[in-house]
Amino acid sequence: MRLLLPLLLLLAAALLDPAPVAWAQAAPFCQAGQAPAFLHGFGTLKARLGAAMGEPIECEHANAVNGDTLQQTTTGLAFYRESTNTPTFTDGHRHWALTAADLVYWEGLAIDPPITASPVRVAGPPGPPGVEVLGFVRGVVPEINAFWRDIFAGAGVSYVSAGVSWVEFGQTARTACGRGLLSGPLYCRIDRTIYLDSRFFQELWAFKEDAAVVVVIAHEWGHHIQDLLGIDGRRRPGLTIELQADCMAGMFFRHAASQGRLQEGDLDEAAAVSLRSGDPTWRSPTDRRAHGSGEQRVSAFRQGYNGESCFS
């Protein structure tokens, strides 16, 4: 593409390679170095149910019969209904499902929520002490925006900032791409806005993963850059688009390092969140939801951080 060459010429001089990533032993259905965790819709469902859902004892994996996503927990089974796009949890008799309308509850043998299922009201968790994650996000967003604005300006290319919307826990996200409960961050190319799920970032913040907060936002901003450059995700494999956004997140971290903004351990933390956010081993690279394995995502991030091209 005509616009890409001048952008690539503006990359800063190479920095030292980031520290190596530590690998943990794999649990059932997990990749090497990946620990069981509730991700995406299961993470949102866990935030609503709390202790009732228990803790994951394996990574997500596919039901070969119907394509559902399964994950066993200490108290039951979480499953994602492919046919209805519904994260659900059951302890064998009681069932909870996070539908587009609300969290619902029912009992009995039916695995799908009946029409008479009752809405469940669960209070959200308190935020972590100290500096609120929203305040941190408000400081990070202008830095990422300025980084890309300067690259575009140096290349003589028009730049438009992404919108950013903070969606509070349990609220419906009203985007130009649709409405519903978020199960993680989302970039909508129609309104060019990044929607940030407060619960998702509160979980990172609770474990003092500030660099992870940055890498996730920088990844979503990468989708905005793709949109500005005319890189259409609808016409390219989803895996390619997602790994390119990981690479662009690495570009921003390279810039942050050159400005002395990174602290000890930040690169390991960024690599760790990329690693554990990798796709389960059963997911095909051609799946529309594919983001890449943990190893692929770390490699893409390092590619951008090391000054290699994200656009080849």
C-alpha positions in Angstrom: 0.0 0.0 0.0 1.3 3.5 -0.9 0.9 4.8 2.7 2.9 2.1 4.4 6.4 2.8 3.2 6.7 6.3 4.7 5.3 5.0 8.0 7.9 2.3 8.2 10.7 4.7 7.6 9.9 6.6 10.8 10.6 3.8 13.2 13.2 4.6 15.9 16.6 3.0 16.2 16.7 -0.5 17.5 16.6 -1.1 21.3 17.9 -4.0 23.3 15.8 -7.2 23.0 13.2 -7.6 25.7 13.8 -10.1 28.5 12.9 -13.7 27.7 9.5 -15.0 28.7 9.3 -17.6 31.4 7.3 -20.7 30.4 5.1 -22.6 32.9 4.1 -26.2 32.6 0.9 -26.7 30.7 -2.4 -27.8 32.4 -5.0 -29.9 30.7 -5.9 -28.4 27.2 -3.4 -25.6 27.8 -0.5 -24.6 25.7 3.0 -24.6 27.1 3.3 -21.7 29.6 -0.5 -21.1 29.6 -2.4 -21.5 32.9 -6.2 -22.1 33.2 -8.0 -18.8 33.2 -11.5 -17.5 32.5 -11.3 -15.5 29.3 -13.7 -13.4 27.3 -17.3 -14.4 28.0 -16.3 -16.8 30.7 -14.4 -14.0 32.5 -17.5 -11.8 32.4 -19.7 -14.6 33.6 -17.3 -15.3 36.5 -17.4 -11.6 37.4 -21.1 -11.8 37.8 -21.3 -15.2 39.6 -18.2 -15.0 41.8 -17.6 -18.1 44.0 -20.5 -20.0 42.6 -18.6 -20.5 39.4 -15.4 -21.7 41.2 -12.0 -21.6 39.5 -10.9 -23.0 36.2 -8.9 -26.3 36.3 -8.3 -26.6 32.6 -8.1 -24.3 29.6 -10.9 -23.9 27.1 -11.4 -26.7 24.6 -13.9 -27.6 21.9 -16.8 -30.0 22.0 -16.1 -32.1 18.9 -19.8 -32.9 18.5 -21.4 -29.4 18.3 -18.5 -26.9 18.3 -19.3 -25.5 21.8 -16.4 -24.3 24.0 -16.0 -26.1 27.3 -14.0 -25.4 30.5 -14.3 -27.4 33.7 -14.2 -25.6 37.0 -13.9 -26.5 40.6 -17.7 -26.3 41.0 -19.1 -27.3 37.6 -18.8 -26.7 33.9 -18.6 -23.5 31.9 -19.6 -23.8 28.2 -20.0 -21.4 25.4 -23.0 -22.1 23.1 -21.8 -21.6 19.5 -25.3 -21.6 18.2 -26.6 -18.9 20.5 -23.3 -17.0 21.3 -24.1 -17.5 25.0 -21.6 -18.1 27.9 -23.2 -20.5 30.3 -22.3 -22.2 33.6 -23.9 -25.2 35.3 -23.3 -27.2 38.5 -25.4 -30.0 37.1 -28.8 -28.7 38.3 -28.5 -25.0 38.6 -27.7 -23.0 35.4 -26.7 -19.4 34.6 -26.3 -17.8 31.2 -25.1 -14.4 30.1 -27.6 -13.5 27.4 -27.7 -10.3 25.4 -30.5 -9.0 27.7 -29.1 -10.0 31.1 -27.7 -12.7 33.3 -30.4 -15.4 33.7 -30.9 -18.4 36.0 -32.9 -21.6 35.8 -32.9 -25.1 37.2 -33.6 -28.5 35.8 -32.3 -30.6 32.8 -32.4 -28.0 30.0 -29.0 -26.7 29.1 -30.4 -23.6 27.3 -32.2 -20.9 29.1 -36.0 -21.2 28.9 -38.2 -18.3 28.1 -39.2 -18.2 31.8 -35.6 -17.9 33.1 -35.2 -15.3 35.8 -32.9 -12.3 35.6 -30.1 -12.4 38.2 -28.9 -9.2 39.8 -25.3 -9.5 41.1 -23.4 -6.5 42.4 -20.1 -5.8 40.7 -16.8 -6.1 42.6 -15.2 -3.1 44.3 -12.4 -1.5 42.4 -8.8 -2.0 43.6 -7.3 0.4 46.2 -5.0 3.3 45.2 -5.1 4.8 41.8 -8.2 3.7 39.9 -7.6 1.9 36.6 -9.8 4.4 34.8 -7.4 7.2 35.8 -4.5 5.2 34.5 -6.3 4.5 31.2 -7.0 8.2 30.8 -3.3 8.8 31.0 -2.3 6.0 28.6 -4.8 6.9 25.8 -3.3 10.3 25.0 0.2 8.8 24.8 -0.8 6.1 22.3 -2.8 8.6 20.3 0.2 11.0 20.2 2.5 8.2 19.1 0.5 7.4 16.0 -0.4 11.0 15.3 3.3 11.9 15.1 4.0 8.9 12.8 1.3 9.9 10.5 2.3 13.6 10.6 5.9 12.7 9.8 4.7 10.7 6.8 2.4 13.6 5.6 -0.6 11.4 6.1 -3.9 12.6 7.6 -4.7 11.1 11.0 -7.9 10.8 12.9 -7.9 9.8 16.6 -9.9 6.8 17.7 -12.8 7.4 20.1 -12.6 5.7 23.5 -15.6 4.7 25.5 -15.4 3.2 29.0 -18.2 0.8 29.6 -19.0 0.2 33.3 -19.5 -3.3 34.7 -22.9 -4.7 33.7 -23.8 -1.9 31.4 -24.9 -2.5 27.8 -22.4 -1.3 25.2 -24.2 0.8 22.6 -21.9 0.7 19.5 -22.5 1.3 15.8 -21.5 -2.3 15.4 -24.3 -3.5 17.7 -25.4 -3.6 21.3 -24.7 -6.0 24.1 -22.6 -6.8 27.2 -18.9 -6.7 26.7 -16.7 -9.6 27.5 -13.5 -7.7 26.8 -12.2 -4.7 24.8 -13.7 -4.1 21.3 -12.9 -1.8 18.4 -15.8 -0.9 16.2 -14.7 0.2 12.7 -18.0 1.8 11.9 -17.8 4.5 14.6 -14.0 4.2 14.9 -14.3 3.8 18.7 -12.6 1.5 21.2 -14.9 0.2 23.8 -13.2 -0.8 27.1 -14.9 -3.3 29.4 -14.3 -2.0 33.0 -14.4 -5.4 34.6 -11.7 -6.7 32.2 -9.3 -4.0 33.1 -10.1 -4.1 36.8 -9.0 -7.7 36.8 -5.7 -6.8 35.3 -5.3 -3.9 37.7 -6.1 -6.0 40.7 -3.0 -8.1 39.9 -0.9 -4.9 39.4 -0.6 -5.6 35.7 -0.4 -2.0 34.5 1.7 -2.9 31.5 -0.9 -5.5 30.5 -3.5 -2.7 30.5 -1.3 -0.7 28.1 -0.7 -3.6 25.7 -4.4 -4.4 25.4 -5.3 -0.8 24.6 -2.4 -0.5 22.2 -3.6 -3.7 20.5 -7.1 -2.2 20.0 -5.5 1.0 18.8 -3.7 -1.1 16.2 -7.1 -2.0 14.8 -7.9 1.7 14.4 -4.6 2.2 12.5 -5.6 -0.7 10.2 -8.9 1.0 9.6 -7.1 4.3 8.8 -4.7 2.6 6.4 -7.5 0.7 4.6 -6.5 -2.7 5.9 -9.9 -4.4 5.8 -10.3 -7.2 8.3 -13.3 -8.4 6.5 -11.2 -9.3 3.5 -8.2 -10.7 5.3 -7.8 -13.7 7.6 -8.7 -12.7 11.2 -5.5 -14.2 12.4 -3.4 -12.0 10.2 -5.3 -8.9 11.4 -5.0 -9.7 15.1 -1.3 -10.6 15.0 -0.6 -7.3 13.1 -2.4 -5.4 15.9 -0.1 -7.3 18.4 2.9 -6.2 16.4 1.7 -2.5 16.5 1.3 -2.8 20.3 5.0 -3.8 20.3 5.8 -0.7 18.2 4.2 1.5 20.9 6.2 -0.3 23.7 9.4 0.3 21.7 8.5 4.0 21.6 7.7 4.0 25.4 11.1 2.4 26.1 12.9 5.0 24.1 11.2 7.7 26.2 12.2 5.9 29.5 8.6 5.1 30.2 9.0 1.4 30.9 9.7 0.0 34.3 11.5 -3.2 35.2 9.3 -6.2 34.4 7.0 -4.3 32.0 8.1 -6.2 29.0 7.7 -9.6 30.7 4.3 -8.5 31.9 3.3 -7.5 28.3 4.5 -10.8 27.0 2.7 -12.8 29.7 -0.7 -11.2 28.9 0.0 -11.9 25.2 0.9 -15.5 26.0 -2.1 -16.3 28.1 -4.5 -14.6 25.7 -3.5 -17.0 23.0 -6.1 -19.2 21.3 -6.8 -22.7 22.7 -5.0 -25.5 20.9 -8.2 -26.7 19.2 -9.1 -23.5 17.5 -8.3 -23.4 13.8 -6.3 -20.5 12.4 -9.1 -20.0 9.9 -11.7 -19.5 12.7 -13.2 -16.0 12.5 -12.4 -15.6 16.2 -8.7 -16.7 15.9 -6.2 -14.4 17.5 -3.2 -16.7 17.3 -1.5 -19.0 19.7 0.2 -17.6 22.8 3.6 -18.1 21.1 2.4 -16.4 17.9 1.1 -13.4 19.9 4.3 -13.0 21.9 6.3 -13.3 18.7 4.2 -10.6 16.9 4.6 -8.3 19.9 8.4 -8.8 19.9 8.5 -8.2 16.2 7.1 -4.7 16.7 9.2 -4.0 19.7 12.4 -5.0 18.0 11.7 -2.6 15.1 10.8 -5.2 12.5 8.1 -4.3 10.0 4.5 -5.0 11.0 3.2 -4.4 7.5 5.1 -6.9 5.3 
